[in-house]
Amino acid sequence: MKLRILKNANLYAPEKLGIKDILICDGKIAAIGEKMELSGIPYSVTDVQGAIVTPGFIDQHVHIIGAGGKSGYFSIAPEVQPEELIACGTTTVVGMLGTDGITKELTTLHAKCKSLEQYGLGAYMLTSYFAVPPKTIMKSVTEDMLFIDKIIGCKVAISDERSSFPTSHELLRLINQVHLGGLTSGKGGVLHIHLGALASRMEVLLELARTYPTLISHISPTHVGRTRDLFEEAIEFAKLGGSIDISTGGTKYDDPYKTLLYGLEKGVPLQRITFSSDGNAGLSRKDPETGATIFYKAPLQLNLEQVQKLIRGGGLPIEDAIRPVTTNSAANMKLRTKGSVKPGYDADFCLFTPDMQLQGVIAGGTTWIENGELIKKGNFS
């Protein structure tokens, strides 16, 4: 049994709790109190000296084995390294395939989740990719959720020229599969839906939400900030009781934190809005001097930057600004031991200075960043 106490944490759980001590036992939060001490058993102490301590961030849309390939095989992005996630406060990820369900395999995605888990990070995945019928490891989406430990739902794309243009009935069948798989496995079950830029937008999802309101918690639309018109429909979806995901990377009509604030102004409850990076996909741009095409990985740090902007520019208190990447994401993806600092939850923390500069990260009870410096790396970094 490995015991550790974080002392003098200015704790946002995400609720503001003031100065607390946190007892960690074997990677889990065992207790939260004041001036904690243990007797008769060995333990270590880390005095964080009043640093702001929050739950570790959840990124619910990451291409952890890379994506891309839009410009040929040489444009396919490589796998993410654990310290790349840690560097921006991300201690839990939901990985998925993108447009490519052929050269990128679900079995490889599962192996990557297991690898990140061995490093102490939380790692989950969605089965399938853009297309219908879905691609699975077992015989169906439901079987994937029942028998593959890391699979918590399914991905599909709509309103995108690269999608397979699924009908409302095909989407409903997928929702049924994740719902049943979630009931039996205890995972909850979610259909995560990539939204493209076509004029059909979210019409089919709004139709399903109105017709089958009890199923809305299993529908997770992402990239809702792609256009203003799309976000207006996302606002309606959220008011019907759904959760909406704003991509901090990729195509967006405005700075994501401003999009979130606009949603709040229009009456969307904060708990129904999440951020995700869409990170580690393959991107390209033209070198302005040579005209050559430069390929690079989609950034992973934008969730952190948008949280900081919500506080500094948006005026949200810390306890609200961190919810789109902590409690809200955990609730949307139905991750029952993530997103909060509570006894029984995983010991995942971000430590910040008073001006919200990231100075420490702990994942599964293990320190990766200390005093602003990365002190641990993956095996192949």
N, C-alpha and C positions, 0 to 999 in steps of 0.2 A: 504494500500500500504506500503510495507516494502522496505526501501531504505538503501543501504550500499555502501560505497566507499572503494575499495582497493587502497591504496596510495603507490606510489613509487615501482611499480612492474617492474622488469627487464623482459619485456614481450617478449615471443616467441609465436606467435599466430597461427601457428608455425613460421611464418616469424619473424625475429628479428626486433623488433620495438623500443627497448630502454626503458627508464624509462617512464612509463605511469601510469595513474590512471584509474581504471575501476569502472564504476557505475553499480551496481546490483539493479534490481527492481523485486521483487517477483520471485526470482529464475532465472531471465533472465538477460543477459547483455544488459544494456540500452545504454551505451555510453562508449567510450574510449577517453581519452584526457590527458592533462597535468595540474597539480595543480588545480584539480577540487574542487569546493565548491558549496554548495546549500544554498539557503536562503529562509526563510519563511516556510520550511517544515522540520519535524524531520528526521534525518538519522544518521546512525552510521558510524564510520571510523575505518578501520583496516590498520595500517601502516606496510607494509611487509618489509620495510627497505632494498629495493634493492634485495630481494630474486628473483631468477629465477622463473617466473610464466609461465606455459605451459597449454594447454588444458588438461582436465582430460583424462586419458587413456581409450581407448575402447578395450575390450577383446571380439572378435567376435566369440569365440568358447569356451563356458564354460558349464559344466554340473551342473547347478545351483541347481537342485534337486537331484544331485548325479547320479553316473553311476556305472558300475562294475557288481558284481554278477558272475564273471567268475569262482569263486571258491566256489560257493554255496550261498544260501540266506544271510548268515551272512557276506558275503564280499561286499554286496551292500552299496555304500557310501551314507552318509546322505546329507541333504541340506546344501548349503553354507549359512553362516551368513554375513550380509552386511559389518561388520567391517573387515572380511577376505579379501573382495575385496578392500575396502578403504585402507587397510594397504599397498597395493602395487600400489596405485595410480589409481586403476581402478574405474571409476565413471559410466561407461556404459558397459553393457554386452549383448551378444546375447546368450540366453540359448537354449539347444537342448537335445533331447534324444540320447542315444548311441545305442549299440546293443539291448538294452532292451526297447521294446515298449509294453511290456505286464505288468510287475509289476510297471513300471513307466508310468504315464499317461500324455497325452497332457493337460488335464484339470488341473492337479496338476502343470504342468510347467507354464501354464497361470496364475494360482493363485500366484505362486512364483514371476512371473514378476510383478504382481500388488502389491505384498508385497514390493518388492524392490523399486518400484516406489513411494510407500507411504513414504519410508525412504528418498526420494529425488534422488535416483539413476536412471539412464536411464536403462531400461530393456526391451528387445525385445526377440522374440523367432522364431524358425523355426518349422513348422509342420512336421509330420512323423518322421521316424528314419532311420535305415539302409535299410529297405526293399522296394521292389516294388511287388505288388501295394502299394501305400502309405497309411499310417494310418492318418486319419484326424478327426477333431472335427465335422465339417459340412460334406457335401456330397462329397466334392472335395477339392483339394489344392486351386483352385481359390476361392471357397466359403469361405474357412478359411481366405484367405487374405482379402476378401471383408468385412466379417462380424465379424472377431475376431481382436480386435484392436491391439494386440501385435504381431500378426503373420506377418512377413515381407518376408517370403520365405519358402523353403522346404529343407529338408536334405535327402540324399541318400548315399549309399556306393557302390564303385566299386573296382575291383582288390583286394578284400579281401575275404578270405575263409569263413567269416561270412556274406558276402553280399548275395543278391539274384541274382547276376550276370545279371543285367539289360542289355538289348540290346540298341543299339544306338537309335532305334525308341522309346523305352520306356523312355529313357532319354529325347529325343526330346519332347515327349508329356508332361513330367514334366516341361521342360523349357517353353513350350507353356503356361502351367497353371500358372506358377509364373509370366510370362510376362503379360498375360492378367489380372491376379489379380492385378499386380502392376500398370498397366495402369489405371484401373478403380478406385482403391483405392488411388492412388497417392503415394504408398509406394515404387515403383521401381520394386521390385521383384527379388529374387536371388535363384538359386539352388545351395546349399552348398554341395560339394561332398567330402566325406571321401575317401581318397586313401589308400589302403592297400599295402602289399608288394609283391603281385603276379606279375608275369612277364608281364602281360598285361598293367600294369602301367597306362599311360594316353592316350593310343592309341585312344580310342573311343572319348575322349574329343578333341583331336587334329583333328580328322576327322570331328566332328561337327563344330569346330571353322573354319576350312577351307571351309566347305560346306555352313555354315550359319553364315557368319562373323558378321552380324548385331545383332546376338543373344549372342555374346561372353560376353557382359557386364552382362548377367544374369547367367553366369556360374562361380562358385567360388570354385575351387579345394583347398583342405586343406591337411595338412601333406605332402607337396611337398618335404620337406627336409628329408624324411624317408630314401632314398638311393641316391647315387650319380647319378645313371642312371635315376631315377625318376626325380631328379631335372634338369637334362639336358633336359628332355622333358618339364618340367615346364618352363624353359627358352624359349623354342620354343613357348609355349602357350602364354607367356607374350609378346613376340615379335609380335605375331599375334594380340595383343591388349587386352589380358585378364589380370585379376588380380590373383596373386598367393599368397597363405597363408602358411607361414613357422611356424610350431608348435615349440614353445620354450620348451614345455614339451613333453613327450612321446618319441617314437622311432625317432632317427635322426642319420645321418651319420657323422655329424660334429657339432661343436658349432654353433647354429643358426645364430649368428651375422656374423660368417665367411661365412656361406652359403649365407647370404644376400650380403655380400661384393663380393663374387664370382659371383653372379648374376649381380651385377653392372659392374664388370669387363667384363662380357660377353655381355654387352650392354642392359640389362634390365633397363628400366626407373624406378627410385626409386618409383614413384607414383603407380607402379603396384605391389608392394610387401607389404604384411602385416605380422604382427606377431599375433599369438594367443596362449593361454596357454594350451588349452585342459585340463584345471584345474578342480579339484574336482571329477574326476573319481576315481574309486577304484583301487588301486594298491597293490601289495604284494611283499615281499622279504623274504629271509631266514635269520634268525638270525645266524651270523657266529659262535656264541658260542654254542647255544642250538640246532640249526637246525630247530627251530620252525618257522612257517610262521607268519610273521607280516604284518598286513593290515594297509594301510594308504591312505589318500586322495592325489590325484595328486596335486602338488604345484600350487599356483596361482600367485606367485611373479616373475615368470621367464621372463615375458615380461619386467618388470622393470629392471631386471638384464641384459637382452640382450641389452636394450637401453643404459644402463650405459656402457656396453662393447663396443658398437658401438662408443661411445664418447671417452672412455679411451684407448681402444685397437685398435679400427678401424679407429680412426682419423676423424670421421664424425663430422661436426659442429652440435650443439644442434638442430638447426632448421631442419636438415635433419634426425638426429637420432630418433627424436620423431614422424616422419611422419608415420612409419609402425603401430603405435598404436593410431594415431590421425586422420589426414586428410585422409590417405589412407584407413583405416578401415571404416571411415564414408562414403567415396565414394563407397567402395566395397559393403557395406550393405545398401547404399542409405539412410543414416541417416542425414536428412537435417539440423538439429539444433545441431549437435554434431561434435566434432573433431577440432574445431577452436575457437579462441577467437575473436568474432565479435558481433556487435550489433544485437540483435534478437536471438542469440544463447543461449543455456542453460549455466547457470553460474557454470560450472564444471572446476576446476583448480587443478593442482599440483604445489606445491611450493618446490623449491630445493635450497640447499646451492650451493656455487660456484663450489664445487666438485661433484655436482649432487647427494647428499644425500637427500632423501625425507624428508621434514620437515613440510609439510602441505598439506592437501587435503580439498577441498571444493566441495560439490556435491549439485547441485540445489540451490546454494546460502548458504547452511548450512555447517559450519565448522565441520569436523570430526577429523582431525589431526591438532594440533597446537604445534609449537616448537618441533616437532618430537614425540609428545605424543598423543595417541588416547584419545579423550575427549568425544566421543559419541559411544554407542554400540546399537546393536539390542535388541529387547525385551527379547529374550530367550538366551542371551549370558551369 
